């Protein structure tokens, strides 16, 4: 790995993250938000056929932003207040360095999607442009290039290797996981923070079907979506920043993979809910109308990037790629599938999702049991109101919707030989399990924080417990 290139890349990340913090972006949201901004800039450059220039210009711009910040700090023009350093910050740094160095020395796992996710990165790096029709080596032509673009930018500066590709992807994962800590109101309560750390550890168990030693995006999707929902929550009293965050994360999720649409919808519904809840309008229909209009404007605004990509795919490639959104292909597939075949696939799918041998099913049960037990303890024992049951209903609804969408994918866009064996099903289902584990934990730590004896964070201290029993229990 080129040390000088790595230092330049790190300086650029500091420049982007520090600059967006100056406009009010949360400390924990800054890293993933800045990486998304860089990816979208690279995407625009790639679509305009300026990718080779963009791979260098975007990083150089970050270095310039870093220098500007240094000058401003020296002359005390504007200074970002230091928010402290906590146990979980150290934990994330140690975990990041440990996993990063391990992945750098790990071999890249090759299987079906290697024909796209890793190959496209090498193609972008060497060719300096998106694939064209004559490039028969790229078979998954409809897959959006977001993560590949960021990884390619990383490789441009540190050099090409399998390990470097894995590290480039891991930077996105780490930044997305770091963002979930933004939901904490009180960073001095270590128990709440380490519940998030525990969940980050647990999702790596439920990530076994995906793993991080390949370039599949099924782990990146839920992590980025969780970070986006965390941002929508954190900026609930700043509707402009809230909508900008939803727009950025929606655009990114669309461009990670076609199936990112489900995660964008979840962000949109949550944005609508919080806009209505925090609106100053007294009449409900005015609240709903304004909130719905703002949500629609935000989420529809995130779609053009994906629409642009679809137009590019249709204009560049004449054949329909696997998993490409195509109504004509869906009609042909359904026409060839008999009701008997659909029932056979459906029965096998139901057997899997209701089997306790399925890791994703265990994850579903873990989410439900955790939130139910937490609701009982906080509501009935501590006598504190909380919204954990509402959160559970919303998460279960997302489970059902996602499972139905996965089943539909097997019916309309997969060959029978793959669909009947439910190939990749555990990988697909694990994505939603990972997302909902992160969302459930964020809701849990918020509920725990609000259930504490002293609700005002500024008044909390070592004595702000109801009695010595509750303090010792904590």
Secondary structure as a PSIPRED ss2 file (coil, helix, strand):
# PSIPRED VFORMAT (PSIPRED V4.0)

   1 X C   1.000  0.000  0.000
   2 X C   1.000  0.000  0.000
   3 X H   0.000  1.000  0.000
   4 X H   0.000  1.000  0.000
   5 X H   0.000  1.000  0.000
   6 X H   0.000  1.000  0.000
   7 X H   0.000  1.000  0.000
   8 X H   0.000  1.000  0.000
   9 X H   0.000  1.000  0.000
  10 X H   0.000  1.000  0.000
  11 X H   0.000  1.000  0.000
  12 X H   0.000  1.000  0.000
  13 X H   0.000  1.000  0.000
  14 X H   0.000  1.000  0.000
  15 X H   0.000  1.000  0.000
  16 X H   0.000  1.000  0.000
  17 X H   0.000  1.000  0.000
  18 X H   0.000  1.000  0.000
  19 X H   0.000  1.000  0.000
  20 X H   0.000  1.000  0.000
  21 X H   0.000  1.000  0.000
  22 X C   1.000  0.000  0.000
  23 X C   1.000  0.000  0.000
  24 X C   1.000  0.000  0.000
  25 X C   1.000  0.000  0.000
  26 X C   1.000  0.000  0.000
  27 X C   1.000  0.000  0.000
  28 X C   1.000  0.000  0.000
  29 X C   1.000  0.000  0.000
  30 X H   0.000  1.000  0.000
  31 X H   0.000  1.000  0.000
  32 X H   0.000  1.000  0.000
  33 X H   0.000  1.000  0.000
  34 X H   0.000  1.000  0.000
  35 X H   0.000  1.000  0.000
  36 X H   0.000  1.000  0.000
  37 X H   0.000  1.000  0.000
  38 X H   0.000  1.000  0.000
  39 X H   0.000  1.000  0.000
  40 X H   0.000  1.000  0.000
  41 X H   0.000  1.000  0.000
  42 X H   0.000  1.000  0.000
  43 X H   0.000  1.000  0.000
  44 X H   0.000  1.000  0.000
  45 X H   0.000  1.000  0.000
  46 X H   0.000  1.000  0.000
  47 X H   0.000  1.000  0.000
  48 X C   1.000  0.000  0.000
  49 X C   1.000  0.000  0.000
  50 X C   1.000  0.000  0.000
  51 X H   0.000  1.000  0.000
  52 X H   0.000  1.000  0.000
  53 X H   0.000  1.000  0.000
  54 X H   0.000  1.000  0.000
  55 X H   0.000  1.000  0.000
  56 X H   0.000  1.000  0.000
  57 X H   0.000  1.000  0.000
  58 X H   0.000  1.000  0.000
  59 X H   0.000  1.000  0.000
  60 X H   0.000  1.000  0.000
  61 X H   0.000  1.000  0.000
  62 X H   0.000  1.000  0.000
  63 X H   0.000  1.000  0.000
  64 X H   0.000  1.000  0.000
  65 X H   0.000  1.000  0.000
  66 X H   0.000  1.000  0.000
  67 X H   0.000  1.000  0.000
  68 X H   0.000  1.000  0.000
  69 X H   0.000  1.000  0.000
  70 X H   0.000  1.000  0.000
  71 X H   0.000  1.000  0.000
  72 X H   0.000  1.000  0.000
  73 X H   0.000  1.000  0.000
  74 X H   0.000  1.000  0.000
  75 X C   1.000  0.000  0.000
  76 X C   1.000  0.000  0.000
  77 X C   1.000  0.000  0.000
  78 X C   1.000  0.000  0.000
  79 X C   1.000  0.000  0.000
  80 X C   1.000  0.000  0.000
  81 X C   1.000  0.000  0.000
  82 X C   1.000  0.000  0.000
  83 X C   1.000  0.000  0.000
  84 X C   1.000  0.000  0.000
  85 X C   1.000  0.000  0.000
  86 X C   1.000  0.000  0.000
  87 X H   0.000  1.000  0.000
  88 X H   0.000  1.000  0.000
  89 X H   0.000  1.000  0.000
  90 X H   0.000  1.000  0.000
  91 X H   0.000  1.000  0.000
  92 X H   0.000  1.000  0.000
  93 X H   0.000  1.000  0.000
  94 X H   0.000  1.000  0.000
  95 X H   0.000  1.000  0.000
  96 X H   0.000  1.000  0.000
  97 X H   0.000  1.000  0.000
  98 X H   0.000  1.000  0.000
  99 X H   0.000  1.000  0.000
 100 X H   0.000  1.000  0.000
 101 X H   0.000  1.000  0.000
 102 X H   0.000  1.000  0.000
 103 X H   0.000  1.000  0.000
 104 X H   0.000  1.000  0.000
 105 X C   1.000  0.000  0.000
 106 X C   1.000  0.000  0.000
 107 X C   1.000  0.000  0.000
 108 X C   1.000  0.000  0.000
 109 X C   1.000  0.000  0.000
 110 X C   1.000  0.000  0.000
 111 X C   1.000  0.000  0.000
 112 X H   0.000  1.000  0.000
 113 X H   0.000  1.000  0.000
 114 X H   0.000  1.000  0.000
 115 X H   0.000  1.000  0.000
 116 X C   1.000  0.000  0.000
 117 X H   0.000  1.000  0.000
 118 X H   0.000  1.000  0.000
 119 X H   0.000  1.000  0.000
 120 X H   0.000  1.000  0.000
 121 X H   0.000  1.000  0.000
 122 X H   0.000  1.000  0.000
 123 X H   0.000  1.000  0.000
 124 X H   0.000  1.000  0.000
 125 X H   0.000  1.000  0.000
 126 X H   0.000  1.000  0.000
 127 X H   0.000  1.000  0.000
 128 X C   1.000  0.000  0.000
 129 X C   1.000  0.000  0.000
 130 X C   1.000  0.000  0.000
 131 X C   1.000  0.000  0.000
 132 X C   1.000  0.000  0.000
 133 X C   1.000  0.000  0.000
 134 X C   1.000  0.000  0.000
 135 X C   1.000  0.000  0.000
 136 X C   1.000  0.000  0.000
 137 X C   1.000  0.000  0.000
 138 X C   1.000  0.000  0.000
 139 X C   1.000  0.000  0.000
 140 X C   1.000  0.000  0.000
 141 X C   1.000  0.000  0.000
 142 X C   1.000  0.000  0.000
 143 X C   1.000  0.000  0.000
 144 X C   1.000  0.000  0.000
 145 X C   1.000  0.000  0.000
 146 X H   0.000  1.000  0.000
 147 X H   0.000  1.000  0.000
 148 X H   0.000  1.000  0.000
 149 X H   0.000  1.000  0.000
 150 X H   0.000  1.000  0.000
 151 X H   0.000  1.000  0.000
 152 X H   0.000  1.000  0.000
 153 X H   0.000  1.000  0.000
 154 X H   0.000  1.000  0.000
 155 X H   0.000  1.000  0.000
 156 X H   0.000  1.000  0.000
 157 X H   0.000  1.000  0.000
 158 X H   0.000  1.000  0.000
 159 X C   1.000  0.000  0.000
 160 X C   1.000  0.000  0.000
 161 X C   1.000  0.000  0.000
 162 X H   0.000  1.000  0.000
 163 X H   0.000  1.000  0.000
 164 X H   0.000  1.000  0.000
 165 X H   0.000  1.000  0.000
 166 X H   0.000  1.000  0.000
 167 X H   0.000  1.000  0.000
 168 X H   0.000  1.000  0.000
 169 X H   0.000  1.000  0.000
 170 X H   0.000  1.000  0.000
 171 X H   0.000  1.000  0.000
 172 X H   0.000  1.000  0.000
 173 X H   0.000  1.000  0.000
 174 X H   0.000  1.000  0.000
 175 X H   0.000  1.000  0.000
 176 X H   0.000  1.000  0.000
 177 X H   0.000  1.000  0.000
 178 X H   0.000  1.000  0.000
 179 X H   0.000  1.000  0.000
 180 X H   0.000  1.000  0.000
 181 X H   0.000  1.000  0.000
 182 X H   0.000  1.000  0.000
 183 X H   0.000  1.000  0.000
 184 X C   1.000  0.000  0.000
 185 X C   1.000  0.000  0.000
 186 X C   1.000  0.000  0.000
 187 X C   1.000  0.000  0.000
 188 X C   1.000  0.000  0.000
 189 X C   1.000  0.000  0.000
 190 X H   0.000  1.000  0.000
 191 X H   0.000  1.000  0.000
 192 X H   0.000  1.000  0.000
 193 X H   0.000  1.000  0.000
 194 X H   0.000  1.000  0.000
 195 X H   0.000  1.000  0.000
 196 X H   0.000  1.000  0.000
 197 X H   0.000  1.000  0.000
 198 X H   0.000  1.000  0.000
 199 X H   0.000  1.000  0.000
 200 X H   0.000  1.000  0.000
 201 X H   0.000  1.000  0.000
 202 X H   0.000  1.000  0.000
 203 X H   0.000  1.000  0.000
 204 X H   0.000  1.000  0.000
 205 X H   0.000  1.000  0.000
 206 X H   0.000  1.000  0.000
 207 X C   1.000  0.000  0.000
 208 X C   1.000  0.000  0.000
 209 X C   1.000  0.000  0.000
 210 X C   1.000  0.000  0.000
 211 X C   1.000  0.000  0.000
 212 X C   1.000  0.000  0.000
 213 X C   1.000  0.000  0.000
 214 X C   1.000  0.000  0.000
 215 X C   1.000  0.000  0.000
 216 X C   1.000  0.000  0.000
 217 X C   1.000  0.000  0.000
 218 X H   0.000  1.000  0.000
 219 X H   0.000  1.000  0.000
 220 X H   0.000  1.000  0.000
 221 X H   0.000  1.000  0.000
 222 X H   0.000  1.000  0.000
 223 X H   0.000  1.000  0.000
 224 X H   0.000  1.000  0.000
 225 X H   0.000  1.000  0.000
 226 X H   0.000  1.000  0.000
 227 X H   0.000  1.000  0.000
 228 X H   0.000  1.000  0.000
 229 X H   0.000  1.000  0.000
 230 X H   0.000  1.000  0.000
 231 X H   0.000  1.000  0.000
 232 X H   0.000  1.000  0.000
 233 X H   0.000  1.000  0.000
 234 X H   0.000  1.000  0.000
 235 X C   1.000  0.000  0.000
 236 X C   1.000  0.000  0.000
 237 X C   1.000  0.000  0.000
 238 X C   1.000  0.000  0.000
 239 X H   0.000  1.000  0.000
 240 X H   0.000  1.000  0.000
 241 X H   0.000  1.000  0.000
 242 X H   0.000  1.000  0.000
 243 X H   0.000  1.000  0.000
 244 X H   0.000  1.000  0.000
 245 X H   0.000  1.000  0.000
 246 X H   0.000  1.000  0.000
 247 X H   0.000  1.000  0.000
 248 X H   0.000  1.000  0.000
 249 X H   0.000  1.000  0.000
 250 X H   0.000  1.000  0.000
 251 X H   0.000  1.000  0.000
 252 X H   0.000  1.000  0.000
 253 X H   0.000  1.000  0.000
 254 X H   0.000  1.000  0.000
 255 X H   0.000  1.000  0.000
 256 X H   0.000  1.000  0.000
 257 X C   1.000  0.000  0.000
 258 X H   0.000  1.000  0.000
 259 X H   0.000  1.000  0.000
 260 X H   0.000  1.000  0.000
 261 X H   0.000  1.000  0.000
 262 X H   0.000  1.000  0.000
 263 X H   0.000  1.000  0.000
 264 X H   0.000  1.000  0.000
 265 X H   0.000  1.000  0.000
 266 X H   0.000  1.000  0.000
 267 X H   0.000  1.000  0.000
 268 X H   0.000  1.000  0.000
 269 X H   0.000  1.000  0.000
 270 X H   0.000  1.000  0.000
 271 X H   0.000  1.000  0.000
 272 X H   0.000  1.000  0.000
 273 X H   0.000  1.000  0.000
 274 X H   0.000  1.000  0.000
 275 X H   0.000  1.000  0.000
 276 X H   0.000  1.000  0.000
 277 X H   0.000  1.000  0.000
 278 X C   1.000  0.000  0.000
 279 X C   1.000  0.000  0.000
 280 X C   1.000  0.000  0.000
 281 X C   1.000  0.000  0.000
 282 X C   1.000  0.000  0.000
 283 X C   1.000  0.000  0.000
 284 X H   0.000  1.000  0.000
 285 X H   0.000  1.000  0.000
 286 X H   0.000  1.000  0.000
 287 X H   0.000  1.000  0.000
 288 X H   0.000  1.000  0.000
 289 X H   0.000  1.000  0.000
 290 X H   0.000  1.000  0.000
 291 X H   0.000  1.000  0.000
 292 X H   0.000  1.000  0.000
 293 X H   0.000  1.000  0.000
 294 X H   0.000  1.000  0.000
 295 X H   0.000  1.000  0.000
 296 X H   0.000  1.000  0.000
 297 X H   0.000  1.000  0.000
 298 X H   0.000  1.000  0.000
 299 X H   0.000  1.000  0.000
 300 X H   0.000  1.000  0.000
 301 X H   0.000  1.000  0.000
 302 X C   1.000  0.000  0.000
 303 X C   1.000  0.000  0.000
 304 X H   0.000  1.000  0.000
 305 X H   0.000  1.000  0.000
 306 X H   0.000  1.000  0.000
 307 X H   0.000  1.000  0.000
 308 X H   0.000  1.000  0.000
 309 X H   0.000  1.000  0.000
 310 X H   0.000  1.000  0.000
 311 X H   0.000  1.000  0.000
 312 X H   0.000  1.000  0.000
 313 X H   0.000  1.000  0.000
 314 X H   0.000  1.000  0.000
 315 X H   0.000  1.000  0.000
 316 X H   0.000  1.000  0.000
 317 X C   1.000  0.000  0.000
 318 X C   1.000  0.000  0.000
 319 X C   1.000  0.000  0.000
 320 X C   1.000  0.000  0.000
 321 X C   1.000  0.000  0.000
 322 X C   1.000  0.000  0.000
 323 X C   1.000  0.000  0.000
 324 X C   1.000  0.000  0.000
 325 X C   1.000  0.000  0.000
 326 X C   1.000  0.000  0.000
 327 X H   0.000  1.000  0.000
 328 X H   0.000  1.000  0.000
 329 X H   0.000  1.000  0.000
 330 X H   0.000  1.000  0.000
 331 X H   0.000  1.000  0.000
 332 X H   0.000  1.000  0.000
 333 X H   0.000  1.000  0.000
 334 X H   0.000  1.000  0.000
 335 X H   0.000  1.000  0.000
 336 X H   0.000  1.000  0.000
 337 X C   1.000  0.000  0.000
 338 X C   1.000  0.000  0.000
 339 X H   0.000  1.000  0.000
 340 X H   0.000  1.000  0.000
 341 X H   0.000  1.000  0.000
 342 X H   0.000  1.000  0.000
 343 X H   0.000  1.000  0.000
 344 X H   0.000  1.000  0.000
 345 X H   0.000  1.000  0.000
 346 X H   0.000  1.000  0.000
 347 X H   0.000  1.000  0.000
 348 X H   0.000  1.000  0.000
 349 X H   0.000  1.000  0.000
 350 X H   0.000  1.000  0.000
 351 X H   0.000  1.000  0.000
 352 X H   0.000  1.000  0.000
 353 X H   0.000  1.000  0.000
 354 X C   1.000  0.000  0.000
 355 X C   1.000  0.000  0.000
 356 X C   1.000  0.000  0.000
 357 X C   1.000  0.000  0.000
 358 X C   1.000  0.000  0.000
 359 X H   0.000  1.000  0.000
 360 X H   0.000  1.000  0.000
 361 X H   0.000  1.000  0.000
 362 X H   0.000  1.000  0.000
 363 X H   0.000  1.000  0.000
 364 X H   0.000  1.000  0.000
 365 X H   0.000  1.000  0.000
 366 X H   0.000  1.000  0.000
 367 X H   0.000  1.000  0.000
 368 X H   0.000  1.000  0.000
 369 X H   0.000  1.000  0.000
 370 X H   0.000  1.000  0.000
 371 X H   0.000  1.000  0.000
 372 X H   0.000  1.000  0.000
 373 X H   0.000  1.000  0.000
 374 X H   0.000  1.000  0.000
 375 X H   0.000  1.000  0.000
 376 X H   0.000  1.000  0.000
 377 X H   0.000  1.000  0.000
 378 X H   0.000  1.000  0.000
 379 X H   0.000  1.000  0.000
 380 X H   0.000  1.000  0.000
 381 X H   0.000  1.000  0.000
 382 X C   1.000  0.000  0.000
 383 X C   1.000  0.000  0.000
 384 X C   1.000  0.000  0.000
 385 X C   1.000  0.000  0.000
 386 X C   1.000  0.000  0.000
 387 X C   1.000  0.000  0.000
 388 X H   0.000  1.000  0.000
 389 X H   0.000  1.000  0.000
 390 X H   0.000  1.000  0.000
 391 X H   0.000  1.000  0.000
 392 X H   0.000  1.000  0.000
 393 X H   0.000  1.000  0.000
 394 X H   0.000  1.000  0.000
 395 X H   0.000  1.000  0.000
 396 X H   0.000  1.000  0.000
 397 X H   0.000  1.000  0.000
 398 X H   0.000  1.000  0.000
 399 X H   0.000  1.000  0.000
 400 X H   0.000  1.000  0.000
 401 X H   0.000  1.000  0.000
 402 X H   0.000  1.000  0.000
 403 X H   0.000  1.000  0.000
 404 X H   0.000  1.000  0.000
 405 X H   0.000  1.000  0.000
 406 X H   0.000  1.000  0.000
 407 X H   0.000  1.000  0.000
 408 X H   0.000  1.000  0.000
 409 X H   0.000  1.000  0.000
 410 X H   0.000  1.000  0.000
 411 X H   0.000  1.000  0.000
 412 X H   0.000  1.000  0.000
 413 X C   1.000  0.000  0.000
 414 X C   1.000  0.000  0.000
 415 X C   1.000  0.000  0.000
 416 X H   0.000  1.000  0.000
 417 X H   0.000  1.000  0.000
 418 X H   0.000  1.000  0.000
 419 X H   0.000  1.000  0.000
 420 X C   1.000  0.000  0.000
 421 X C   1.000  0.000  0.000
 422 X C   1.000  0.000  0.000
 423 X C   1.000  0.000  0.000
 424 X C   1.000  0.000  0.000
 425 X H   0.000  1.000  0.000
 426 X H   0.000  1.000  0.000
 427 X H   0.000  1.000  0.000
 428 X H   0.000  1.000  0.000
 429 X H   0.000  1.000  0.000
 430 X H   0.000  1.000  0.000
 431 X H   0.000  1.000  0.000
 432 X H   0.000  1.000  0.000
 433 X H   0.000  1.000  0.000
 434 X H   0.000  1.000  0.000
 435 X H   0.000  1.000  0.000
 436 X H   0.000  1.000  0.000
 437 X H   0.000  1.000  0.000
 438 X H   0.000  1.000  0.000
 439 X H   0.000  1.000  0.000
 440 X H   0.000  1.000  0.000
 441 X H   0.000  1.000  0.000
 442 X H   0.000  1.000  0.000
 443 X H   0.000  1.000  0.000
 444 X H   0.000  1.000  0.000
 445 X H   0.000  1.000  0.000
 446 X H   0.000  1.000  0.000
 447 X H   0.000  1.000  0.000
 448 X H   0.000  1.000  0.000
 449 X H   0.000  1.000  0.000
 450 X H   0.000  1.000  0.000
 451 X C   1.000  0.000  0.000
 452 X C   1.000  0.000  0.000
 453 X C   1.000  0.000  0.000
 454 X C   1.000  0.000  0.000
 455 X C   1.000  0.000  0.000
 456 X C   1.000  0.000  0.000
 457 X H   0.000  1.000  0.000
 458 X H   0.000  1.000  0.000
 459 X H   0.000  1.000  0.000
 460 X C   1.000  0.000  0.000
 461 X C   1.000  0.000  0.000
 462 X C   1.000  0.000  0.000
 463 X C   1.000  0.000  0.000
 464 X C   1.000  0.000  0.000
 465 X C   1.000  0.000  0.000
 466 X C   1.000  0.000  0.000
 467 X C   1.000  0.000  0.000
 468 X H   0.000  1.000  0.000
 469 X H   0.000  1.000  0.000
 470 X H   0.000  1.000  0.000
 471 X H   0.000  1.000  0.000
 472 X H   0.000  1.000  0.000
 473 X H   0.000  1.000  0.000
 474 X C   1.000  0.000  0.000
